[in-house]
Amino acid sequence: MRAGAPVLPVKTDHFSSMALVDSPHKSELREAGWHSRGYLPHFDGREVPQFVSSHLFDSVPASVVARWRRELNASNLIKDRILLQRRIEKYLDQGYGQAFMKEHRIAAMIQNVLLGFDSETYRLSAWVVMPNHIHMLATRLENYTLADIMQSLKSITSHKANRILKRHGQFWMPDYFDR
C-alpha cells in the first residue's frame, strides 16, 4: 500500500500539513472534526475510510529528518512538504531501525490485534505490516474516535511485543499519520 506518506511528529512549522494550533479558524476546524496536538493534523469528524500509518520509534531518526529539512528550500512550502514525506516513506520502506516486525511472531501478533478490533471499533478494509511500520485502511465506528482506536492498538501491541521480545521501553512513535 503506497497511498499515504508517513510523517514524523514535528512541532508546527513550514513542514506541517496544516497548522491547526495557530489557525484563526481553529473553532470551525474543530467543529468539522479536525484536531492537532501541535504537529500532525488529524480528521475525526465522521465515519469515513481513513488511511493510517504508524511506525516504530526508531524507524526514521530525527537527525535524518533534520538533515533533510536543512537541504530543502523553504520558499516552496508545499513542494518541500511533499518531498519530505516522500523521503520519509522511502526511508521507512528500507526497513531501518530495529524493525521488530520483520520477526514473524511480532508481525502476526500485530495483524491479529488489527483483525481483533475489526467490526468492534472500526471496519478494516486493508492493512499491511511492514518491518518497521504499519498501514491500515479503516473506517471508525460511530462511538469511537480514531485517536482512541490508535491509542488502544499501539498500547496493546507495544506491551505484547515487548513481552515477546523480552524488552522494555518505547515501541511506537508517539503519533500516527492519517488521511
N, C-alpha and C positions, 0 to 999 in steps of 0.2 A: 504494500500500500504506500503510495507516494503522494497522497492527496494533501498532506499537511506538512508544514515546516516547523519542527520543534524550535522553541526559543528558550534561551536561558532566562531565569528571573533576573532582571536588572532594574535598577532604580529608573524612574521615569526620566527619559532623556530623548534625544532625537532618534533613538532606535526603537522606541516603544511603538506598538501598533496603534495605540490610542491613549492619550494622556487624560484618562478619566478623572484622576485626582485633581487636576488643575483646570478642568473644563468648566466654562461658565454655564454649561448645560447639564451639570452633574445630576441635578434632581430629575430632569426629564429623562436622562440616560438610565438612571436607577429605576424609574418607573417603567421603562421599556424593557428592563431585565439585564442591563449592563452593570458590572461592578468591577472593582480593581482594588488591590491592596497596595498599589503604587508602582507595579511593574507590568504584569501581564493583564490585559483586559479579558473579562470572561462574560459570556452571554448565558443567562439562565432565566429567560423571560417566559418561556413556554415549552411545551413538548415539541422539540424539533430534533431531527437527527444531527448529531454533532460528532465531528472527528476530533478525537482526544489523543494526545501524545504525552507520555510521561517517561522520563529517563532516569537512569541510576545516577547517584550523587557524583560519581567521578567520570562520567562518560564524556563530558566536554569541560576541560579545566577552564576556570575563569581567566587564567593567564593567556590562553589561546584566544578567547573571545576578546580580551583587552587588546591583544596584538592586532587582531582583525579590525577592531574599531579604529585604532590608530592609522591603519592603512587606508581606510575608507575616506572618501571625500564628503564631508558633512554638508556640502552645498546642495546635494540632491538626496534629501532625506528618504524619499520613497524608494529610490533605486538602492541606496545604501542598506535600508532595512531588508529589502528583498535579497540582496547579495549576502548579507549577514545570515539570514535564515537559510539560504541555500548552502552556505559554507558549513553551518552547524549541522544541517541534515546530512551532508556528505560525510562530515566527520563522524557523526553518530553511526552511519552505515558501515564505517570501517571497524566498528566494534572495539573502540579504545576503552580504557579503564579496565576494571576487573571483570567486566562483562559476565556477571554471575549467572545470567540466564542462558549462557551457552551450555551450562550444565543441565542435562535433561530433567533431573529431579526438580530443579528450580523453575524451569520453563513450564513443565507440566503442572506444577502446583499453581503457578500464576494463571495459566489457562483455566484450570479447574475453578479458581476463585472467580475469574471473569464470567465463566459459564454459570457459576452458582448464583450470581446476582441477576442473571438474565431472567426476565419476567417477574422478578421480585422488586427491583428498584429501577430497572431500565430494560429496554428491548435491545438486545445486542444484535447488530446486523453483520458485523465483520470484526475481526481482530487479527493481530499478528504479534507474536512475542519474538523480539529480536535479542541478540546477545546483551545489549546494554540499554534497551528501551522497548516500550510497547506502544502500539497504536490500537485504537478501537473506534468503531463507528457505532454509536448507540443513541437511543432516544430515551431520556429520563422519563419515568412515570410521574404522574401529576403530583403526588405527595412528597417527592424527593427533589433535592437540589443537586446540581452537578457537583458543587463543592463538597457536599456531604457524601455523595457517592464516591468521589475520588479520594476523600479523606479515609473512608472505610476501606476501599480497595487497597490503598497504599499502606494503611496501618496493618491490616490483616496479612498482606503479602510480605511486608517487611519483617514482621515478627516471625512468621513461618519460615521465611528464607534464612533469617539469622539463626534460627534454631537448627535448621538443616545444615547450614554451613558452619555451625558452632562458632559464631562470631557475634559481636555486639556493635552497635553504632548505626549511623545513618545508612539507609539503603537507597532511598529515592531522593531526587532533588525535591526541594520544598513545594514547588508549584507544578503546574501542568499547562499544556497549551491546548486550547480548544478553538474550533471554528465550525 
